[in-house]
Amino acid sequence: MTGRTIAWTIEVADIDTALRVGIWEHERQLQPIRISFSIRAQAPAFPATIDDCLNYEPICRWIIDAWPALPHTPLLETKVRELLQHIFDYDHRVEWVDLAISKPKAIPGARGVGIRMALSRDEFDAAFRLTEMPPCQDERALRLAKPVH
């Protein structure tokens, strides 16, 4: 990465995956989950290769393939934190993430019920890394598909 850098925003809309999340007994099984996110990251103004860009494909692969293997958690808020952590840890150039997670089948008649959170890296660190925080369900699984930059 050489030359001038600018902030790029990557948009990923409506990834369908399945997670074990919720307070009800039936939610201990995999259920449909829909994810959308925007990532702002610094990258070259004139990228020459994919290595100059923030490659969203490994993040999406983790959401679809690795994340569903994590154990059940009762709160969707925990899943928000897990995914934010994964995205911020994925690439040091990520400055900000806006993330929405919904359960499409939670309420009959609704397209989905969920949570949205938008945080800068500094806000995430202050809220979750610099305070005593319960560990994610499986830290090893959070590191799956994480490239080294």
C-alpha positions as CSV (number, residue, x, y, z in Angstrom):
1,M,0.0,0.0,0.0
2,T,1.7,3.1,-1.2
3,G,0.6,6.7,-1.9
4,R,-2.4,8.5,-0.6
5,T,-5.1,6.7,1.3
6,I,-8.7,7.5,1.7
7,A,-11.7,6.1,3.6
8,W,-13.6,3.5,1.6
9,T,-17.0,2.1,2.8
10,I,-17.7,-1.5,2.1
11,E,-21.4,-2.5,2.1
12,V,-22.6,-6.0,2.6
13,A,-26.4,-6.5,2.7
14,D,-28.6,-9.4,3.8
15,I,-26.2,-12.3,4.4
16,D,-28.2,-15.3,5.5
17,T,-26.6,-17.6,8.0
18,A,-27.8,-19.7,11.0
19,L,-26.9,-19.3,14.7
20,R,-27.9,-20.8,18.0
21,V,-29.1,-17.7,19.8
22,G,-32.0,-16.8,22.0
23,I,-33.7,-17.3,25.4
24,W,-36.2,-20.0,24.3
25,E,-35.5,-23.7,24.3
26,H,-36.1,-24.0,20.5
27,E,-33.5,-21.3,19.9
28,R,-30.7,-23.7,21.1
29,Q,-31.0,-25.1,17.6
30,L,-29.7,-23.3,14.5
31,Q,-32.1,-20.7,13.3
32,P,-32.0,-18.3,10.4
33,I,-30.1,-15.0,11.0
34,R,-29.7,-12.1,8.6
35,I,-26.6,-9.9,8.7
36,S,-25.9,-6.5,7.1
37,F,-22.9,-4.4,7.7
38,S,-21.0,-1.4,6.5
39,I,-17.2,-1.1,7.1
40,R,-15.2,2.0,6.7
41,A,-11.5,1.4,6.3
42,Q,-8.4,3.3,5.1
43,A,-7.0,2.0,1.8
44,P,-5.1,3.4,-1.2
45,A,-6.9,6.0,-3.3
46,F,-5.7,4.1,-6.3
47,P,-5.7,0.4,-5.4
48,A,-3.6,-1.8,-7.7
49,T,-4.6,-5.3,-6.3
50,I,-7.1,-6.8,-3.9
51,D,-4.4,-6.7,-1.3
52,D,-4.7,-2.9,-1.3
53,C,-8.4,-3.2,-0.6
54,L,-10.3,-4.4,2.4
55,N,-11.4,-7.9,1.1
56,Y,-14.9,-8.5,2.5
57,E,-15.0,-12.1,1.3
58,P,-13.2,-13.7,4.3
59,I,-15.5,-11.9,6.7
60,C,-18.6,-13.2,4.8
61,R,-17.1,-16.7,4.7
62,W,-16.6,-16.6,8.5
63,I,-20.2,-15.5,9.0
64,I,-21.6,-18.3,6.9
65,D,-19.1,-21.1,7.7
66,A,-17.4,-20.7,11.0
67,W,-19.7,-18.6,13.2
68,P,-22.6,-21.1,13.1
69,A,-20.2,-23.6,14.8
70,L,-20.1,-21.5,18.0
71,P,-22.1,-22.7,21.0
72,H,-25.6,-21.3,21.9
73,T,-25.8,-18.0,23.6
74,P,-29.0,-16.5,25.0
75,L,-28.5,-12.9,23.8
76,L,-28.3,-11.5,20.3
77,E,-26.2,-8.7,21.9
78,T,-23.4,-11.3,22.4
79,K,-23.5,-12.1,18.7
80,V,-23.2,-8.4,17.8
81,R,-20.1,-8.1,20.0
82,E,-18.6,-11.3,18.5
83,L,-19.0,-10.1,15.0
84,L,-17.8,-6.6,15.7
85,Q,-14.7,-8.1,17.4
86,H,-14.1,-10.4,14.4
87,I,-14.4,-7.5,11.9
88,F,-12.1,-5.1,13.9
89,D,-9.6,-7.9,14.5
90,Y,-9.6,-8.9,10.8
91,D,-7.8,-5.8,9.5
92,H,-6.1,-3.0,11.4
93,R,-7.4,-0.5,8.7
94,V,-11.0,-0.9,9.8
95,E,-12.0,2.4,11.4
96,W,-15.8,2.0,11.9
97,V,-18.5,-0.7,11.5
98,D,-22.3,-0.4,11.3
99,L,-23.8,-3.8,11.9
100,A,-27.4,-5.1,11.9
101,I,-28.3,-8.6,13.0
102,S,-31.9,-9.9,12.8
103,K,-34.0,-13.0,13.3
104,P,-36.3,-13.2,10.3
105,K,-38.6,-15.7,12.0
106,A,-38.8,-14.3,15.5
107,I,-42.1,-12.5,15.2
108,P,-44.8,-13.7,12.8
109,G,-45.7,-10.9,10.4
110,A,-42.4,-9.1,10.8
111,R,-39.6,-9.3,8.3
112,G,-37.2,-9.5,11.2
113,V,-36.4,-8.4,14.7
114,G,-32.9,-7.5,15.7
115,I,-30.2,-5.2,16.8
116,R,-28.1,-2.6,15.1
117,M,-24.9,-1.1,16.4
118,A,-22.5,1.4,14.8
119,L,-19.1,1.9,16.5
120,S,-15.7,3.3,15.7
121,R,-12.7,1.2,16.6
122,D,-12.0,3.5,19.5
123,E,-15.6,3.2,20.8
124,F,-15.4,-0.6,20.5
125,D,-12.2,-0.7,22.4
126,A,-13.5,1.6,25.1
127,A,-16.7,-0.4,25.5
128,F,-15.5,-3.9,25.1
129,R,-11.7,-4.3,25.2
130,L,-10.7,-1.8,27.9
131,T,-13.2,-3.1,30.4
132,E,-13.7,-6.4,32.1
133,M,-15.7,-8.3,29.5
134,P,-17.0,-11.8,29.5
135,P,-15.1,-13.9,27.0
136,C,-16.7,-14.8,23.7
137,Q,-18.1,-18.4,23.6
138,D,-15.1,-19.8,21.7
139,E,-12.2,-17.5,21.0
140,R,-10.6,-20.0,18.7
141,A,-13.6,-20.0,16.4
142,L,-13.6,-16.2,16.3
143,R,-10.1,-16.3,14.8
144,L,-11.0,-18.8,12.0
145,A,-10.6,-17.4,8.5
146,K,-8.7,-14.4,9.8
147,P,-5.9,-13.5,7.4
148,V,-2.7,-12.0,8.7
149,H,-2.0,-8.4,7.5
